């Protein structure tokens, strides 16, 4: 699996509330685990130095077997680490539930996502348009995703926005994300799905509301049609090198795909 390093570092450069919360969990968990890692490293070096062959002051006690004070320290620190990590996971799993709506004064928009071999289809049900390998969203606006797969299981992931989530044939998953400010963010498939997996990438373009409205108008004026025949051609295995837009979308296309209908 070959992915650009910038996609990994994007997790540490969040551009949305979900990504920022996930980075906080990551950093907190790292600090908590360092409470075990750092002392172990320091004590390993200290013991190696103190019990070196040239140190005549070091005492070797082969008959020593138990110390209540040492046992208390040895077991209490890992127990606290597990307790703190468990608390972080418990709180994070509820606060960052993918189905949980994002609080915002802006009205959320709905986007349906379909993973194909090997491309991403984005449907805008209210706007009546669609795009391939380019996800355009208004910045500062919550996005409500419905996701499914038309083929094998896949994984939708925008590192800087957060929350990797799987797409599965015959099933629908939900996800809520938001981009804080305009920009272009890398999206990818995080689940191996065949020969074209490495090229199954997409761009997330977060625009101002006016720019987004202009893009919707541009998409509605495009010549692309995603009727039954157009979708059948798009669904064939293959990589799409250039993002495409569709001004016409077959009625209830997402629901048809989610049900596993041909």
C-alpha positions as CSV (number, residue, x, y, z in Angstrom):
1,X,0.0,0.0,0.0
2,X,1.5,3.3,-1.1
3,X,0.0,6.5,0.2
4,X,1.4,10.0,0.2
5,X,3.0,10.9,3.5
6,X,1.0,14.2,3.5
7,X,-2.2,12.1,4.0
8,X,-0.8,10.6,7.2
9,X,0.4,14.0,8.5
10,X,-3.0,15.4,7.7
11,X,-4.4,13.7,10.8
12,X,-2.2,16.1,12.8
13,X,-3.4,19.1,10.8
14,X,-7.2,18.9,11.2
15,X,-9.4,21.4,9.4
16,X,-12.8,20.5,11.0
17,X,-14.3,19.9,14.4
18,X,-14.3,16.1,14.1
19,X,-10.7,15.9,13.0
20,X,-9.6,18.3,15.8
21,X,-11.4,16.2,18.4
22,X,-9.7,13.1,17.1
23,X,-6.3,14.7,17.2
24,X,-6.9,15.7,20.8
25,X,-7.7,12.1,21.7
26,X,-4.6,10.9,19.9
27,X,-2.4,13.4,21.7
28,X,-4.0,12.6,25.1
29,X,-3.6,8.9,24.6
30,X,0.1,9.4,23.6
31,X,0.8,11.4,26.8
32,X,-0.9,8.9,29.0
33,X,1.1,6.0,27.5
34,X,4.3,7.9,27.9
35,X,3.8,7.5,31.6
36,X,4.8,3.9,31.1
37,X,7.2,4.2,28.1
38,X,9.4,7.0,29.5
39,X,10.0,5.4,33.0
40,X,10.7,2.0,31.4
41,X,13.3,3.6,29.1
42,X,14.9,5.6,31.9
43,X,15.0,2.7,34.3
44,X,16.4,0.4,31.7
45,X,19.3,2.7,31.1
46,X,19.7,3.4,34.8
47,X,19.8,-0.3,35.7
48,X,22.3,-1.0,32.9
49,X,24.6,1.8,34.1
50,X,24.3,1.0,37.8
51,X,24.9,-2.8,37.5
52,X,27.8,-2.5,35.1
53,X,30.7,-4.8,35.8
54,X,33.0,-1.9,37.0
55,X,30.6,-0.7,39.7
56,X,31.7,-2.3,42.9
57,X,29.0,-0.5,44.9
58,X,26.1,-2.3,43.1
59,X,24.6,-5.1,45.2
60,X,23.2,-8.2,43.5
61,X,20.6,-9.9,45.7
62,X,19.7,-13.2,44.0
63,X,17.4,-14.3,46.9
64,X,15.2,-11.2,46.7
65,X,11.7,-12.3,45.8
66,X,9.0,-9.7,46.9
67,X,8.5,-6.1,47.8
68,X,5.1,-4.7,48.5
69,X,6.1,-1.2,47.6
70,X,7.6,-2.2,44.3
71,X,4.5,-4.4,43.5
72,X,2.3,-1.4,44.2
73,X,4.1,0.9,41.8
74,X,4.5,-1.8,39.2
75,X,0.8,-2.6,39.1
76,X,-0.8,0.8,39.9
77,X,0.8,2.7,36.9
78,X,-0.5,0.2,34.2
79,X,-3.8,0.1,36.0
80,X,-4.1,3.9,35.8
81,X,-3.0,3.9,32.2
82,X,-5.7,1.4,31.3
83,X,-8.3,3.4,33.3
84,X,-7.5,6.7,31.6
85,X,-7.3,5.2,28.1
86,X,-10.6,3.4,28.7
87,X,-12.2,6.7,29.8
88,X,-10.9,8.5,26.8
89,X,-12.2,5.7,24.5
90,X,-15.6,5.6,26.2
91,X,-16.1,9.4,26.0
92,X,-14.7,9.7,22.5
93,X,-16.8,6.9,21.1
94,X,-20.0,8.6,22.3
95,X,-19.1,12.2,21.5
96,X,-17.7,11.4,18.1
97,X,-20.4,8.9,17.0
98,X,-20.4,9.2,13.2
99,X,-24.2,9.5,13.3
100,X,-24.1,12.4,15.8
101,X,-25.1,15.7,14.1
102,X,-22.6,18.6,14.3
103,X,-23.9,21.6,16.2
104,X,-23.9,24.6,13.9
105,X,-25.9,27.7,13.0
106,X,-25.6,26.8,9.3
107,X,-28.1,24.3,7.9
108,X,-26.6,21.0,7.1
109,X,-26.5,19.6,3.5
110,X,-27.0,16.0,2.5
111,X,-24.5,14.1,0.3
112,X,-24.7,10.5,-0.7
113,X,-21.5,8.5,-1.3
114,X,-21.0,5.4,-3.3
115,X,-17.8,3.5,-3.6
116,X,-17.2,1.9,-7.0
117,X,-14.3,0.0,-8.6
118,X,-12.2,2.2,-8.4
119,X,-13.8,5.6,-8.0
120,X,-16.0,7.6,-5.7
121,X,-19.5,8.8,-6.7
122,X,-21.0,11.7,-4.8
123,X,-24.7,12.4,-5.2
124,X,-26.4,15.7,-4.1
125,X,-30.1,14.7,-3.7
126,X,-31.4,18.1,-3.0
127,X,-29.4,19.8,-5.8
128,X,-30.1,17.0,-8.2
129,X,-26.5,16.7,-9.4
130,X,-23.6,14.3,-9.0
131,X,-19.8,14.2,-9.3
132,X,-17.0,11.6,-9.5
133,X,-13.8,11.8,-7.6
134,X,-14.5,15.4,-6.5
135,X,-16.4,16.2,-3.4
136,X,-17.4,19.9,-3.2
137,X,-18.8,21.2,0.1
138,X,-19.5,24.7,1.6
139,X,-17.1,25.6,4.3
140,X,-18.5,26.1,7.8
141,X,-21.5,23.9,6.9
142,X,-22.2,20.5,8.5
143,X,-22.3,17.7,5.9
144,X,-24.6,14.7,6.5
145,X,-23.3,11.7,4.5
146,X,-25.0,8.5,3.6
147,X,-22.6,5.9,2.3
148,X,-22.8,2.6,0.6
149,X,-20.8,0.4,-1.8
150,X,-21.8,-0.9,-5.2
151,X,-19.1,-3.6,-5.1
152,X,-16.8,-4.8,-2.3
153,X,-16.3,-3.2,1.1
154,X,-14.4,0.0,1.1
155,X,-13.4,2.8,3.4
156,X,-14.1,6.5,3.1
157,X,-11.5,8.7,4.7
158,X,-10.6,12.4,4.6
159,X,-7.7,12.7,7.2
160,X,-7.9,16.4,7.8
161,X,-11.7,16.2,8.4
162,X,-11.7,13.0,10.4
163,X,-13.7,9.8,10.9
164,X,-12.8,7.0,8.6
165,X,-15.9,4.9,7.9
166,X,-16.6,1.8,5.9
167,X,-19.0,1.4,2.9
168,X,-20.6,-2.0,2.4
169,X,-22.8,-3.4,-0.3
170,X,-26.4,-3.7,0.6
171,X,-25.9,-1.5,3.7
172,X,-26.0,2.2,4.5
173,X,-23.7,3.9,7.0
174,X,-23.9,7.5,8.1
175,X,-21.3,10.1,8.8
176,X,-21.2,13.8,9.8
177,X,-18.2,16.0,8.9
178,X,-17.5,19.7,8.5
179,X,-14.7,21.8,7.0
180,X,-13.9,24.9,9.1
181,X,-12.6,27.0,6.3
182,X,-12.2,27.0,2.5
183,X,-9.4,24.7,1.1
184,X,-8.7,21.5,-0.7
185,X,-8.2,18.4,1.3
186,X,-7.1,14.9,0.2
187,X,-9.5,12.0,0.4
188,X,-8.8,8.4,-0.1
189,X,-9.8,4.8,0.1
190,X,-8.4,3.2,3.3
191,X,-9.5,-0.3,2.4
192,X,-7.8,-2.5,-0.2
193,X,-10.3,-3.2,-2.9
194,X,-8.5,-4.5,-6.0
195,X,-6.1,-3.5,-8.8
196,X,-7.2,0.2,-8.9
197,X,-7.1,0.8,-5.2
198,X,-4.0,2.9,-5.2
199,X,-5.7,5.4,-7.6
200,X,-9.0,5.5,-5.7
201,X,-8.5,9.1,-4.5
202,X,-10.6,12.2,-4.5
203,X,-10.3,15.9,-3.7
204,X,-12.5,17.6,-1.1
205,X,-13.0,21.2,-2.2
206,X,-14.4,23.3,0.6
207,X,-15.7,26.6,-0.8
208,X,-17.5,29.7,0.5
209,X,-21.3,29.5,0.2
210,X,-21.3,31.7,-2.9
211,X,-18.6,29.7,-4.6
212,X,-20.5,26.5,-3.7
213,X,-23.7,27.9,-5.2
214,X,-21.8,28.8,-8.3
215,X,-20.4,25.3,-8.6
216,X,-23.9,23.8,-8.2
217,X,-25.0,26.0,-11.1
218,X,-22.0,24.9,-13.2
219,X,-22.8,21.2,-12.5
220,X,-26.4,21.7,-13.5
221,X,-25.3,23.2,-16.8
222,X,-22.9,20.3,-17.5
223,X,-23.6,17.7,-20.2
224,X,-23.1,14.7,-18.1
225,X,-26.1,12.4,-17.4
226,X,-26.2,9.8,-14.7
227,X,-29.3,7.9,-15.9
228,X,-29.5,4.1,-15.9
229,X,-27.3,3.8,-18.9
230,X,-24.8,6.4,-17.6
231,X,-24.5,4.7,-14.2
232,X,-24.1,1.3,-15.8
233,X,-21.1,2.6,-17.8
234,X,-19.7,4.4,-14.7
235,X,-20.0,1.2,-12.5
236,X,-17.7,-0.8,-14.8
237,X,-14.4,-1.5,-13.1
238,X,-11.9,1.1,-14.0
239,X,-10.0,4.3,-12.8
240,X,-11.4,7.7,-13.6
241,X,-8.4,10.0,-14.3
242,X,-10.4,13.3,-14.4
243,X,-13.2,14.3,-12.1
244,X,-16.6,14.5,-13.8
245,X,-20.0,16.2,-13.1
246,X,-23.5,15.2,-13.9
247,X,-26.5,17.5,-14.3
248,X,-29.0,14.6,-14.4
249,X,-29.3,11.8,-11.9
250,X,-31.7,8.9,-12.0
251,X,-34.4,9.1,-9.4
252,X,-33.6,7.3,-6.1
253,X,-30.2,6.1,-7.5
254,X,-28.6,5.9,-4.1
255,X,-31.4,3.8,-2.6
256,X,-31.3,1.5,-5.6
257,X,-27.6,1.0,-5.2
258,X,-27.9,0.5,-1.5
259,X,-30.5,-2.2,-2.0
260,X,-28.1,-4.1,-4.2
261,X,-30.2,-3.7,-7.3
262,X,-28.3,-4.0,-10.7
